[in-house]
Each structure stands twice: as structure tokens, then as C-alpha cells.
Amino acid sequence: MKIEFVKYQGTGNDFILIDGRNDNFEDLPVKWLCDRRFGIGADGLMILKSMENFDFEMIYYNSDGNISSMCGNGGRCISKWAHNLGLGDNNRVVFNAIDGAHEAVINAKTVALKMTDVNSWEVSDSDTYILNTGSPHYVSFQPENDLEKFDLVNWAKGIRYNDRFKMEGINVNLVTISEPNKLVMRTYERGVEDETFSCGTGVTAASLSYALKQDNNIKKVQVKTPGGDLSVAFERTASGFSNIWLEGPADFVFKGEIIL
């Protein structure tokens, strides 16, 4: 069997994309395809499917081969590809993902993705936040001079595999405040089980956590990840956060064929 694919990346978060509008592709060897030595190499794989009342449906697999929760950078990448395939209306697509409906706007150099509202969170102290932005995240603020030297993977594994989180897993984010409304961060992703260059839902979680930490009228946060820069705009409500938009680059890398 021959399957065409494209590869996209958003701030270093890279994905294999497959058009599944005419085929279910339910038994793909996702783990092998995402392997960086023996396969194509990616943080995840997405299948674009047809869905009534939407421009498409996004099915997302982590690189471990399991269906996963929402991926923000993946959502931006598949939206850019869908737009290039001629889906949507002008520069806008509406799609369904595992956490519900999303809207994306494709601009000249960026893709802006509307995320789900966030109305609950947990604050264990002034520097640690737990919240779900389509995927569950643990956000820890640390002094700026510690970020690059910090042993993120071993520290994050201690959180991701502790008694509370080991069954469902959690993404772990280390964040520093570089300037007012500007963050620098690193992320360990469940399902990849390693540090990734970027994580869209993690950037969103870090931005909202920063707004909670500062407790003022912040409406937009700039975030630098190892793979590039993203921004998160949002509105504060009486119950939490709404109108949340994750924006950054989403770029085509290459295309090819899988022969199974």
C-alpha cells in the first residue's frame, strides 16, 4: 500500500499529515513512522478526515502511537495544510478535534488557532499551576538563570510519573519571566516522553498561568520556546479565560510516500 504524506512544523514541533478523507487509515504504524531513526521522524501524526458541519476533523496521534488529547501546534499545522488543500472559506477553517470545535485563521506568516475556554485550574503555590488547555499541563515558574542549565527531562519525569499523574500523564513546563508579558519556556511532553522544541497547548497553559500569577489586566503574552516564538491572546472573564488565540508560524517541510 502506498500512502502520500506531508510534513509540517510549527516552532520545531513537527508532524506527519495524511489525507484520510477517502480512507480510514486505522492501522497505521504510527510509532514507527514517527521514529527519528527508522521512520520519517515527528512529534506526532495527524489524519485529516471529512466531517459534517466542519471543514475537516483532526485525528491526532502522539509519537508513541496512541490517540492523544489536543495539540495546539498540530492544530495550526493541519489548518495551514487544509487551507492549502482548498478547504475552508478564504483564510479561515473550522474543524473538530478531540476537545471540540476550533477555528483557525491563516495569515501571511502565521496561523492563529482558537483554543477552548479555560475555567478551572489548580494553584499549589505562587509558582506552580495545573490546568487543561486541551491537554493537561503542569506549569512551574523558575528563576531565569536556571532555565537552560536545568535538567528538565529527569525533573519532569518525576512529575509525569508520580502517583497522581502516572496513569493519565501530564505535560510538564518550566517557565521563566524574561520581561513583563514575555516568557521563555521548555516543555516535556507525555506521549513523546521527552523534551520537544515547542508545545502549543503548553505555551497556552504557561501564558494563562502567568496571567493568574500576575493577577492584572494582561491580554496577550509573548512566549519563546527552543523552536521559536509564539503568542497567546485572551480575555479574562468572571469564570476564567475565553477567546484564547494561539498564534505563530506553521510551515511545510516536505512531502513523500509511505509504502507499507
TITOR-393492 format. One line per 4 residues: number of its first residue (from 1); their letters; for each residue x, y, z of N, C-alpha, C. Coordinates in nm, 4 decimals. Example, Ala and Ser with C-alpha at 12.3 -4.5 7.8 and 13.67 -1.06 7.14 Angstrom:
REM residues 2
1 = AS = 1.3190/-0.5690/0.7800/1.2300/-0.4500/0.7800/1.3200/-0.3300/0.7800 | 1.2850/-0.2250/0.7080/1.3670/-0.1060/0.7140/1.2900/0.0030/0.7870
REM end
This chain:
REM residues 260
1 = MKIE = 0.0846/-0.1196/0.0000/0.0000/0.0000/0.0000/0.0878/0.1241/0.0000 | 0.0518/0.2224/-0.0816/0.1263/0.3470/-0.0917/0.0413/0.4617/-0.0364 | 0.0965/0.5366/0.0571/0.0239/0.6469/0.1210/0.1048/0.7748/0.1061 | 0.0426/0.8780/0.0521/0.1088/1.0084/0.0419/0.0994/1.0816/0.1751
5 = FVKY = 0.2022/1.1559/0.2090/0.2021/1.2347/0.3320/0.2740/1.3667/0.3081 | 0.2497/1.4610/0.3960/0.3293/1.5834/0.4020/0.3803/1.5988/0.5446 | 0.4851/1.6754/0.5586/0.5355/1.7058/0.6915/0.5357/1.8565/0.7114 | 0.4828/1.8986/0.8248/0.4792/2.0392/0.8636/0.5446/2.0537/1.0005
9 = QGTG = 0.5875/2.1755/1.0304/0.6396/2.2050/1.1632/0.5927/2.3428/1.2080 | 0.5677/2.3536/1.3384/0.5313/2.4807/1.3985/0.6230/2.5067/1.5168 | 0.7147/2.6002/1.5019/0.8185/2.6295/1.6024/0.8904/2.5031/1.6491 | 0.9260/2.4181/1.5517/1.0032/2.2987/1.5823/0.9229/2.1788/1.6268
13 = NDFI = 0.7952/2.1960/1.6486/0.7042/2.0852/1.6792/0.6618/2.0271/1.5442 | 0.7072/1.9059/1.5092/0.6891/1.8570/1.3730/0.5908/1.7403/1.3650 | 0.5214/1.7342/1.2496/0.4093/1.6421/1.2358/0.4023/1.5815/1.0961 | 0.3641/1.4545/1.0916/0.3290/1.3860/0.9672/0.1788/1.4046/0.9462
17 = LIDG = 0.1385/1.4495/0.8272/-0.0023/1.4747/0.7973/-0.0463/1.3866/0.6807 | -0.1607/1.3203/0.6982/-0.2127/1.2283/0.5974/-0.3583/1.2636/0.5687 | -0.3924/1.2665/0.4409/-0.5292/1.2957/0.3975/-0.6120/1.1669/0.4064 | -0.7028/1.1636/0.5014/-0.7848/1.0453/0.5234/-0.9291/1.0637/0.4820
21 = RNDN = -0.9546/1.1559/0.3913/-1.0930/1.1797/0.3507/-1.1511/1.0640/0.2705 | -1.0650/0.9819/0.2084/-1.1132/0.8688/0.1293/-1.0664/0.7345/0.1829 | -1.0071/0.7348/0.3014/-0.9576/0.6108/0.3613/-0.9496/0.6292/0.5123 | -0.9824/0.5255/0.5877/-0.9823/0.5370/0.7331/-0.8417/0.5410/0.7936
25 = FEDL = -0.7474/0.4684/0.7354/-0.6108/0.4610/0.7877/-0.6091/0.4304/0.9376 | -0.6819/0.3285/0.9774/-0.6963/0.2987/1.1204/-0.5812/0.2158/1.1764 | -0.5021/0.1509/1.0914/-0.3979/0.0606/1.1408/-0.2578/0.1062/1.1006 | -0.2360/0.2352/1.0945/-0.1044/0.2861/1.0577/-0.0022/0.2559/1.1677
29 = PVKW = 0.1206/0.2214/1.1311/0.2264/0.2006/1.2308/0.2827/0.3355/1.2773 | 0.2035/0.4074/1.3545/0.2356/0.5454/1.3898/0.3697/0.5563/1.4617 | 0.3937/0.4672/1.5566/0.5175/0.4745/1.6337/0.6392/0.4615/1.5439 | 0.6336/0.3697/1.4487/0.7443/0.3513/1.3541/0.7593/0.4723/1.2631
33 = LCDR = 0.6485/0.5240/1.2113/0.6544/0.6389/1.1213/0.7134/0.7621/1.1898 | 0.6852/0.7788/1.3188/0.7345/0.8949/1.3935/0.8775/0.8763/1.4445 | 0.9303/0.7543/1.4355/1.0657/0.7288/1.4844/1.1672/0.8075/1.4022 | 1.2592/0.8762/1.4705/1.3520/0.9655/1.4019/1.4709/0.8929/1.3404
37 = RFGI = 1.4883/0.7665/1.3702/1.5968/0.6899/1.3087/1.5465/0.5887/1.2058 | 1.4321/0.5279/1.2332/1.3835/0.4209/1.1470/1.2614/0.4598/1.0638 | 1.2024/0.5749/1.0921/1.0853/0.6200/1.0181/1.1057/0.7575/0.9581 | 0.9971/0.8306/0.9433/1.0033/0.9661/0.8891/1.0578/1.0622/0.9953
41 = GADG = 1.0107/1.0449/1.1176/1.0515/1.1305/1.2281/0.9528/1.2429/1.2519 | 0.8913/1.2454/1.3709/0.7948/1.3506/1.4041/0.7558/1.3401/1.5503 | 0.7019/1.4515/1.6028/0.6457/1.4510/1.7380/0.5073/1.3885/1.7399 | 0.4423/1.3823/1.6232/0.3093/1.3250/1.6170/0.2638/1.3072/1.4736
45 = LMIL = 0.1514/1.2388/1.4581/0.0931/1.2141/1.3261/-0.0534/1.2523/1.3297 | -0.0991/1.3194/1.2248/-0.2389/1.3609/1.2167/-0.3033/1.3106/1.0890 | -0.4282/1.2714/1.1006/-0.5084/1.2330/0.9848/-0.6206/1.3346/0.9684 | -0.6323/1.3894/0.8486/-0.7385/1.4842/0.8153/-0.8548/1.4051/0.7567
49 = KSME = -0.9698/1.4170/0.8212/-1.0881/1.3426/0.7763/-1.2041/1.4377/0.7487 | -1.2972/1.3920/0.6658/-1.4194/1.4681/0.6407/-1.5117/1.4566/0.7611 | -1.5865/1.5644/0.7876/-1.6830/1.5629/0.8970/-1.7940/1.6625/0.8668 | -1.9145/1.6179/0.8812/-2.0297/1.7026/0.8526/-2.0295/1.8260/0.9418
53 = NFDF = -2.0622/1.9398/0.8827/-2.0705/2.0699/0.9501/-1.9342/2.1295/0.9854 | -1.8250/2.0640/0.9452/-1.6908/2.1177/0.9661/-1.6120/2.1088/0.8358 | -1.5084/2.1877/0.8256/-1.4211/2.1773/0.7084/-1.3426/2.0469/0.7112 | -1.3117/1.9990/0.8309/-1.2450/1.8699/0.8452/-1.2441/1.8289/0.9919
57 = EMIY = -1.2022/1.7050/1.0148/-1.1795/1.6548/1.1504/-1.0304/1.6236/1.1655 | -0.9747/1.6575/1.2800/-0.8338/1.6326/1.3099/-0.8218/1.5142/1.4050 | -0.7550/1.4083/1.3588/-0.7266/1.2920/1.4431/-0.5775/1.2950/1.4740 | -0.5427/1.3044/1.6019/-0.4028/1.3236/1.6395/-0.3481/1.2048/1.7194
61 = YNSD = -0.2312/1.1579/1.6768/-0.1582/1.0526/1.7473/-0.0258/1.1079/1.7985 | 0.0064/1.0794/1.9234/0.1401/1.1084/1.9730/0.2402/1.0139/1.9069 | 0.3679/1.0440/1.9216/0.4704/0.9610/1.8581/0.4801/0.8223/1.9206 | 0.4161/0.8003/2.0372/0.4142/0.6659/2.0959/0.3084/0.5765/2.0314
65 = GNIS = 0.2319/0.6321/1.9377/0.1318/0.5549/1.8648/-0.0088/0.5631/1.9196 | -0.0272/0.6354/2.0298/-0.1585/0.6433/2.0939/-0.2334/0.7698/2.0539 | -0.3652/0.7562/2.0390/-0.4508/0.8738/2.0217/-0.4292/0.9668/2.1396 | -0.4179/1.0962/2.1111/-0.3845/1.1903/2.2178/-0.4895/1.2995/2.2297
69 = SMCG = -0.4709/1.3812/2.3305/-0.5552/1.4984/2.3501/-0.5132/1.6074/2.2511 | -0.5666/1.7249/2.2644/-0.5463/1.8319/2.1670/-0.3987/1.8724/2.1580 | -0.3572/1.9030/2.0372/-0.2218/1.9534/2.0108/-0.2354/2.0896/1.9442 | -0.1895/2.1945/2.0108/-0.2061/2.3302/1.9589/-0.1247/2.3577/1.8339
73 = NGGR = 0.0038/2.3246/1.8359/0.0860/2.3448/1.7166/0.0414/2.2531/1.6037 | -0.0017/2.1316/1.6391/-0.0559/2.0416/1.5383/-0.1811/2.0982/1.4741 | -0.2659/2.1580/1.5562/-0.3877/2.2201/1.5044/-0.3572/2.3345/1.4088 | -0.2528/2.4100/1.4396/-0.2139/2.5193/1.3499/-0.1570/2.4645/1.2186
77 = CISK = -0.0760/2.3581/1.2289/-0.0159/2.2996/1.1080/-0.1190/2.2365/1.0163 | -0.2107/2.1583/1.0735/-0.3106/2.0926/0.9886/-0.4063/2.1948/0.9284 | -0.4281/2.3063/0.9980/-0.5119/2.4131/0.9430/-0.4449/2.4780/0.8223 | -0.3141/2.4993/0.8318/-0.2408/2.5564/0.7178/-0.2476/2.4607/0.5983
81 = WAHN = -0.2291/2.3323/0.6233/-0.2352/2.2334/0.5156/-0.3749/2.2263/0.4555 | -0.4772/2.2244/0.5409/-0.6150/2.2195/0.4925/-0.6450/2.3400/0.4041 | -0.5971/2.4558/0.4450/-0.6136/2.5769/0.3642/-0.5453/2.5595/0.2291 | -0.4247/2.5021/0.2292/-0.3529/2.4787/0.1035/-0.4234/2.3754/0.0154
85 = LGLG = -0.5006/2.2861/0.0766/-0.5793/2.1881/0.0013/-0.7084/2.2478/-0.0544 | -0.7377/2.3712/-0.0178/-0.8576/2.4374/-0.0672/-0.9772/2.4272/0.0251 | -0.9573/2.3801/0.1470/-1.0669/2.3702/0.2425/-1.0872/2.5042/0.3142 | -1.2061/2.5228/0.3651/-1.2358/2.6438/0.4402/-1.2882/2.7559/0.3526
89 = DNNR = -1.3046/2.8714/0.4151/-1.3599/2.9896/0.3494/-1.2563/3.1001/0.3559 | -1.2012/3.1376/0.2402/-1.0946/3.2376/0.2335/-0.9764/3.1939/0.3198 | -0.9459/3.2653/0.4257/-0.8308/3.2328/0.5103/-0.8734/3.1728/0.6446 | -0.9893/3.1106/0.6489/-1.0427/3.0603/0.7752/-1.0887/2.9163/0.7569
93 = VVFN = -1.0549/2.8318/0.8542/-1.1061/2.6948/0.8571/-1.1672/2.6689/0.9945 | -1.2658/2.5817/0.9960/-1.3280/2.5376/1.1203/-1.3214/2.3856/1.1227 | -1.2666/2.3314/1.2293/-1.2503/2.1866/1.2348/-1.2858/2.1337/1.3730 | -1.3057/2.0022/1.3781/-1.3346/1.9367/1.5052/-1.2139/1.8542/1.5476
97 = AIDG = -1.1800/1.8612/1.6763/-1.0720/1.7828/1.7352/-1.1266/1.7084/1.8560 | -1.0413/1.6389/1.9244/-1.0845/1.5558/2.0363/-1.1458/1.6382/2.1491 | -1.1087/1.7672/2.1591/-1.1631/1.8534/2.2644/-1.2730/1.9451/2.2137 | -1.3201/1.9228/2.0889/-1.4306/2.0022/2.0376/-1.3930/2.0866/1.9176
101 = AHEA = -1.4759/2.1870/1.8897/-1.4598/2.2692/1.7698/-1.3492/2.3726/1.7871 | -1.2780/2.3984/1.6760/-1.1732/2.5004/1.6724/-1.1850/2.5802/1.5436 | -1.1423/2.7038/1.5522/-1.1350/2.7915/1.4355/-0.9898/2.8335/1.4172 | -0.9450/2.8423/1.2936/-0.8092/2.8886/1.2666/-0.8124/2.9920/1.1553
105 = VINA = -0.7261/3.0914/1.1686/-0.7114/3.1965/1.0682/-0.5703/3.1874/1.0124 | -0.5596/3.1730/0.8811/-0.4300/3.1583/0.8157/-0.3868/3.2948/0.7643 | -0.2815/3.3497/0.8231/-0.2267/3.4786/0.7829/-0.1046/3.4568/0.6934 | -0.0421/3.5645/0.6494/0.0704/3.5545/0.5559/0.1853/3.4729/0.6136
109 = KTVA = 0.2200/3.4959/0.7411/0.3353/3.4297/0.8007/0.3011/3.3474/0.9242 | 0.1780/3.3550/0.9701/0.1396/3.2841/1.0921/0.0030/3.2181/1.0750 | -0.0264/3.1286/1.1672/-0.1604/3.0711/1.1798/-0.2061/3.0941/1.3235 | -0.3257/3.1506/1.3388/-0.3838/3.1743/1.4708/-0.4934/3.0715/1.4941
113 = LKMT = -0.4853/3.0015/1.6062/-0.5796/2.8943/1.6395/-0.6566/2.9313/1.7654 | -0.7894/2.9233/1.7566/-0.8717/2.9497/1.8743/-0.8778/2.8246/1.9604 | -0.8389/2.8400/2.0870/-0.8347/2.7284/2.1800/-0.9642/2.7230/2.2612 | -0.9838/2.6140/2.3325/-1.1018/2.6005/2.4167/-1.0916/2.6923/2.5384
117 = DVNS = -1.2066/2.7344/2.5908/-1.2086/2.8167/2.7116/-1.1493/2.7397/2.8291 | -1.0913/2.8131/2.9216/-1.0343/2.7527/3.0432/-1.1009/2.8169/3.1640 | -1.1716/2.7358/3.2411/-1.2481/2.7880/3.3540/-1.2120/2.7235/3.4872 | -1.1089/2.6398/3.4879/-1.0664/2.5799/3.6142/-0.9170/2.5569/3.6120
121 = WEVS = -0.8562/2.5605/3.7286/-0.7128/2.5396/3.7434/-0.6822/2.5137/3.8894 | -0.5615/2.4723/3.9126/-0.5149/2.4447/4.0483/-0.3840/2.5196/4.0705 | -0.3744/2.5864/4.1822/-0.2514/2.6578/4.2167/-0.1979/2.5957/4.3446 | -0.0835/2.5286/4.3344/-0.0283/2.4636/4.4528/0.0584/2.5595/4.5340
125 = DSDT = 0.1160/2.6579/4.4672/0.1839/2.7692/4.5340/0.1928/2.8807/4.4321 | 0.2641/2.9860/4.4621/0.2672/3.1008/4.3715/0.3432/3.0725/4.2428 | 0.4118/2.9592/4.2364/0.4952/2.9305/4.1205/0.4566/2.8042/4.0453 | 0.3510/2.7335/4.0858/0.3122/2.6089/4.0209/0.1621/2.6071/3.9923
129 = YILN = 0.1262/2.5783/3.8669/-0.0124/2.5797/3.8223/-0.0422/2.4510/3.7452 | -0.1626/2.4000/3.7626/-0.2080/2.2824/3.6894/-0.3390/2.3196/3.6213 | -0.3444/2.3038/3.4898/-0.4646/2.3396/3.4152/-0.4689/2.2626/3.2839 | -0.5870/2.2596/3.2230/-0.6070/2.1870/3.0988/-0.6428/2.2862/2.9891
133 = TGSP = -0.5605/2.2918/2.8861/-0.5832/2.3822/2.7735/-0.6121/2.3019/2.6457 | -0.6796/2.1909/2.6624/-0.6998/2.0937/2.5559/-0.6176/1.9696/2.5837 | -0.5086/1.9862/2.6565/-0.4254/1.8807/2.7134/-0.3864/1.9249/2.8541 | -0.3618/1.8307/2.9450/-0.3283/1.8686/3.0831/-0.1836/1.9165/3.0950
137 = HYVS = -0.1645/2.0220/3.1736/-0.0310/2.0799/3.1877/0.0013/2.1161/3.3322 | 0.1265/2.0917/3.3641/0.1873/2.1331/3.4909/0.2848/2.2448/3.4544 | 0.2661/2.3619/3.5130/0.3468/2.4796/3.4803/0.4216/2.5253/3.6043 | 0.5528/2.5309/3.5955/0.6350/2.5734/3.7078/0.7216/2.6918/3.6662
141 = FQPE = 0.7116/2.8016/3.7401/0.7941/2.9199/3.7150/0.9236/2.9088/3.7944 | 1.0365/2.9354/3.7261/1.1687/2.9232/3.7865/1.2503/3.0489/3.7592 | 1.3555/3.0729/3.8375/1.4428/3.1876/3.8098/1.5021/3.1781/3.6701 | 1.5168/3.2928/3.6045/1.5598/3.2944/3.4648/1.6954/3.2290/3.4440
145 = NDLE = 1.7892/3.2503/3.5347/1.9246/3.1993/3.5118/1.9350/3.0474/3.5269 | 1.8272/2.9825/3.5663/1.8302/2.8369/3.5835/1.7746/2.7603/3.4638 | 1.7094/2.8269/3.3695/1.6299/2.7569/3.2685/1.7143/2.6686/3.1764 | 1.8180/2.7216/3.1164/1.8950/2.6445/3.0196/1.9742/2.5325/3.0857
149 = KFDL = 2.0175/2.5536/3.2076/2.1002/2.4549/3.2764/2.0171/2.3462/3.3447 | 1.8903/2.3707/3.3574/1.8042/2.2814/3.4340/1.7924/2.1452/3.3657 | 1.8010/2.0375/3.4424/1.7833/1.9015/3.3896/1.6337/1.8751/3.3771 | 1.5762/1.9263/3.2686/1.4314/1.9245/3.2519/1.3758/1.7834/3.2473
153 = VNWA = 1.4364/1.6955/3.1677/1.3782/1.5639/3.1435/1.3663/1.4828/3.2717 | 1.4732/1.4744/3.3486/1.4674/1.3949/3.4723/1.3736/1.4566/3.5748 | 1.3753/1.5881/3.5849/1.2835/1.6561/3.6779/1.1388/1.6345/3.6353 | 1.1116/1.6503/3.5043/0.9746/1.6359/3.4535/0.9230/1.4941/3.4684
157 = KGIR = 1.0100/1.3956/3.4480/0.9675/1.2561/3.4645/0.9223/1.2290/3.6077 | 0.9843/1.2945/3.7030/0.9439/1.2781/3.8419/0.8028/1.3271/3.8677 | 0.7571/1.4235/3.7885/0.6203/1.4747/3.8000/0.5255/1.3919/3.7137 | 0.5636/1.3689/3.5899/0.4777/1.2969/3.4962/0.4476/1.1543/3.5441
161 = YNDR = 0.5432/1.0904/3.6131/0.5250/0.9521/3.6577/0.5012/0.9395/3.8083 | 0.4662/1.0498/3.8750/0.4359/1.0352/4.0172/0.2994/0.9696/4.0352 | 0.2629/0.9395/4.1580/0.1405/0.8630/4.1840/0.0160/0.9317/4.1299 | 0.0151/1.0632/4.1298/-0.1030/1.1360/4.0850/-0.1198/1.1314/3.9336
165 = FKME = -0.0099/1.1453/3.8594/-0.0199/1.1653/3.7150/0.0201/1.0457/3.6296 | 0.0748/0.9401/3.6886/0.1352/0.8354/3.6062/0.0367/0.7618/3.5170 | -0.0897/0.7534/3.5547/-0.1869/0.6800/3.4742/-0.2258/0.7593/3.3487 | -0.2708/0.8809/3.3665/-0.3154/0.9626/3.2539/-0.2004/1.0419/3.1921
169 = GINV = -0.0990/1.0710/3.2719/0.0123/1.1514/3.2237/-0.0184/1.2999/3.2279 | 0.0849/1.3806/3.2264/0.0698/1.5263/3.2225/0.1913/1.5846/3.1530 | 0.1723/1.6920/3.0797/0.2824/1.7643/3.0178/0.3430/1.8581/3.1213 | 0.4736/1.8697/3.1222/0.5420/1.9455/3.2273/0.6198/2.0601/3.1638
173 = NLVT = 0.5942/2.1814/3.2128/0.6523/2.3021/3.1552/0.7346/2.3791/3.2577 | 0.8535/2.4181/3.2187/0.9408/2.5011/3.3003/0.9445/2.6396/3.2367 | 0.9101/2.7429/3.3130/0.8883/2.8756/3.2571/0.9650/2.9805/3.3359 | 1.0217/3.0781/3.2649/1.0801/3.1948/3.3289/1.0177/3.3203/3.2688
177 = ISEP = 1.0178/3.4272/3.3455/0.9663/3.5562/3.3003/1.0870/3.6394/3.2581 | 1.0992/3.6659/3.1282/1.2143/3.7422/3.0784/1.1913/3.8923/3.0874 | 1.0685/3.9350/3.0582/1.0248/4.0741/3.0677/0.8756/4.0722/3.0979 | 0.8179/4.1858/3.1340/0.6725/4.1869/3.1531/0.6006/4.1370/3.0281
181 = NKLV = 0.5124/4.0391/3.0468/0.4325/3.9797/2.9399/0.5161/3.9012/2.8383 | 0.6377/3.8645/2.8758/0.7228/3.7837/2.7879/0.7809/3.6672/2.8671 | 0.7634/3.5460/2.8130/0.8084/3.4250/2.8808/0.9078/3.3493/2.7950 | 0.9907/3.2704/2.8621/1.0768/3.1724/2.7973/1.0433/3.0383/2.8614
185 = MRTY = 1.0318/2.9317/2.7824/0.9883/2.8064/2.8419/1.0446/2.6852/2.7700 | 1.0444/2.5742/2.8426/1.0796/2.4424/2.7895/0.9695/2.3457/2.8321 | 0.9447/2.2425/2.7489/0.8332/2.1515/2.7741/0.8749/2.0063/2.7576 | 0.8321/1.9239/2.8519/0.8391/1.7778/2.8416/0.6984/1.7303/2.8093
189 = ERGV = 0.6846/1.6560/2.6980/0.5515/1.6130/2.6541/0.5273/1.4652/2.6805 | 0.4147/1.4356/2.7419/0.3722/1.2965/2.7546/0.3420/1.2435/2.6148 | 0.3575/1.1145/2.5960/0.3346/1.0573/2.4643/0.4573/1.0632/2.3759 | 0.5339/1.1711/2.3870/0.6664/1.1787/2.3266/0.7682/1.1279/2.4281
193 = EDET = 0.7390/1.1562/2.5560/0.8220/1.1168/2.6705/0.9628/1.1737/2.6594 | 0.9667/1.2999/2.6208/1.0936/1.3708/2.6090/1.0636/1.5190/2.5938 | 1.1674/1.5997/2.5962/1.1507/1.7412/2.5689/1.1238/1.7613/2.4206 | 1.0321/1.8508/2.3870/1.0081/1.8897/2.2489/1.0493/2.0351/2.2302
197 = FSCG = 1.0666/2.0752/2.1050/1.1101/2.2120/2.0767/1.0019/2.3143/2.1092 | 0.8767/2.2682/2.1144/0.7657/2.3596/2.1398/0.6414/2.2781/2.1700 | 0.5447/2.3382/2.2351/0.4162/2.2737/2.2640/0.3103/2.3825/2.2695 | 0.2156/2.3797/2.1762/0.1161/2.4868/2.1677/0.0235/2.4941/2.2868
201 = TGVT = -0.0283/2.3790/2.3309/-0.1144/2.3817/2.4493/-0.0328/2.4184/2.5736 | 0.0969/2.3847/2.5734/0.1837/2.4218/2.6849/0.2098/2.5711/2.6884 | 0.2326/2.6293/2.5721/0.2508/2.7745/2.5631/0.1241/2.8456/2.6105 | 0.0093/2.7914/2.5719/-0.1180/2.8484/2.6170/-0.1307/2.8369/2.7687
205 = AASL = -0.0986/2.7200/2.8226/-0.1073/2.6995/2.9677/-0.0125/2.7920/3.0420 | 0.1086/2.8099/2.9914/0.2051/2.8980/3.0560/0.1571/3.0430/3.0545 | 0.0987/3.0847/2.9437/0.0501/3.2227/2.9317/-0.0644/3.2511/3.0282 | -0.1589/3.1571/3.0376/-0.2707/3.1762/3.1302/-0.2228/3.1693/3.2747
209 = SYAL = -0.1271/3.0820/3.3018/-0.0703/3.0736/3.4365/-0.0015/3.2041/3.4737 | 0.0681/3.2632/3.3787/0.1335/3.3924/3.4020/0.0290/3.4996/3.4350 | -0.0822/3.4980/3.3614/-0.1888/3.5948/3.3895/-0.2453/3.5744/3.5299 | -0.2602/3.4493/3.5708/-0.3068/3.4213/3.7071/-0.2045/3.4664/3.8098
213 = KQDN = -0.0798/3.4430/3.7819/0.0285/3.4788/3.8739/0.0396/3.6303/3.8915 | 0.0272/3.7035/3.7809/0.0404/3.8492/3.7873/-0.0869/3.9155/3.8383 | -0.2020/3.8508/3.8127/-0.3309/3.8997/3.8609/-0.3572/4.0440/3.8204 | -0.3348/4.0741/3.6914/-0.3690/4.2070/3.6409/-0.4339/4.1921/3.5036
217 = NIKK = -0.4532/4.3022/3.4356/-0.5319/4.3017/3.3123/-0.4460/4.2658/3.1906 | -0.3785/4.1526/3.1939/-0.2978/4.1063/3.0819/-0.3895/4.0494/2.9746 | -0.3644/4.0846/2.8487/-0.4467/4.0357/2.7389/-0.3669/3.9577/2.6352 | -0.2334/3.9702/2.6390/-0.1513/3.8994/2.5406/-0.0135/3.8731/2.5997
221 = VQVK = 0.0385/3.7529/2.5718/0.1689/3.7129/2.6233/0.2535/3.6601/2.5074 | 0.3791/3.7017/2.5036/0.4742/3.6520/2.4047/0.5572/3.5406/2.4694 | 0.5782/3.4314/2.3958/0.6478/3.3161/2.4530/0.7581/3.2687/2.3581 | 0.8776/3.2533/2.4120/0.9904/3.1999/2.3350/1.0130/3.0554/2.3772
225 = TPGG = 1.0113/2.9663/2.2799/1.0413/2.8250/2.3022/1.1728/2.7926/2.2314 | 1.2323/2.6757/2.2561/1.3542/2.6409/2.1831/1.3364/2.6394/2.0315 | 1.2118/2.6196/1.9841/1.1869/2.6136/1.8407/1.1392/2.7429/1.7777 | 1.1141/2.8457/1.8591/1.0683/2.9716/1.8015/0.9696/3.0436/1.8909
229 = DLSV = 0.9102/3.1490/1.8369/0.8254/3.2391/1.9144/0.6771/3.2201/1.8821 | 0.5960/3.2233/1.9872/0.4512/3.2148/1.9765/0.3900/3.3253/2.0610 | 0.2627/3.3521/2.0384/0.1903/3.4466/2.1230/0.0548/3.3894/2.1586 | 0.0038/3.4313/2.2730/-0.1285/3.3884/2.3187/-0.2066/3.5119/2.3608
233 = AFER = -0.3191/3.5366/2.2946/-0.4098/3.6450/2.3305/-0.5346/3.5848/2.3935 | -0.5943/3.6557/2.4887/-0.7090/3.6000/2.5601/-0.7864/3.7101/2.6300 | -0.9038/3.6740/2.6781/-0.9875/3.7634/2.7579/-1.0136/3.6998/2.8930 | -1.0064/3.7808/2.9981/-1.0416/3.7335/3.1320/-1.1918/3.7468/3.1508
237 = TASG = -1.2524/3.6467/3.2104/-1.3948/3.6501/3.2422/-1.4114/3.6244/3.3914 | -1.5357/3.6352/3.4366/-1.5616/3.6095/3.5781/-1.5284/3.4660/3.6152 | -1.5375/3.3743/3.5177/-1.5148/3.2323/3.5468/-1.3781/3.1818/3.5009 | -1.3037/3.2630/3.4243/-1.1744/3.2150/3.3780/-1.1239/3.2888/3.2557
241 = FSNI = -1.1002/3.2146/3.1461/-1.0428/3.2713/3.0241/-1.1235/3.2256/2.9033 | -1.1470/3.3183/2.8108/-1.2171/3.2859/2.6869/-1.1498/3.3583/2.5711 | -1.1980/3.3286/2.4496/-1.1429/3.3912/2.3291/-0.9896/3.3796/2.3265 | -0.9416/3.2596/2.3494/-0.7975/3.2323/2.3582/-0.7447/3.1982/2.2195
245 = WLEG = -0.6436/3.2727/2.1745/-0.5860/3.2524/2.0416/-0.4364/3.2271/2.0533 | -0.3934/3.1132/2.0007/-0.2522/3.0764/1.9931/-0.2032/3.1066/1.8518 | -0.0972/3.1862/1.8396/-0.0527/3.2284/1.7066/0.0978/3.2127/1.6901 | 0.1371/3.1668/1.5723/0.2783/3.1512/1.5394/0.2936/3.0902/1.4020
249 = PADF = 0.4169/3.0650/1.3589/0.4397/3.0087/1.2262/0.3986/2.8626/1.2166 | 0.3621/2.8198/1.0965/0.3321/2.6790/1.0662/0.3771/2.6573/0.9226 | 0.4797/2.5771/0.9037/0.5455/2.5724/0.7737/0.5551/2.4310/0.7162 | 0.5372/2.4219/0.5854/0.5587/2.2984/0.5109/0.7075/2.2632/0.5134
253 = VFKG = 0.7386/2.1348/0.5330/0.8772/2.0889/0.5341/0.9073/2.0062/0.4093 | 0.8344/1.8956/0.3903/0.8496/1.8169/0.2691/0.7308/1.7227/0.2551 | 0.7232/1.6583/0.1385/0.6204/1.5575/0.1154/0.6842/1.4301/0.0642 | 0.6110/1.3194/0.0748/0.6669/1.1930/0.0307/0.5613/1.0846/0.0260
257 = EIIL = 0.6074/0.9601/0.0136/0.5189/0.8452/0.0085/0.5642/0.7409/0.1095 | 0.4673/0.6843/0.1776/0.4902/0.5716/0.2674/0.4483/0.4463/0.1935 | 0.5342/0.3459/0.1905/0.4997/0.2186/0.1279/0.4940/0.1121/0.2365 | 0.3743/0.0593/0.2596/0.3520/-0.0392/0.3658/0.3220/-0.1750/0.3054
REM end
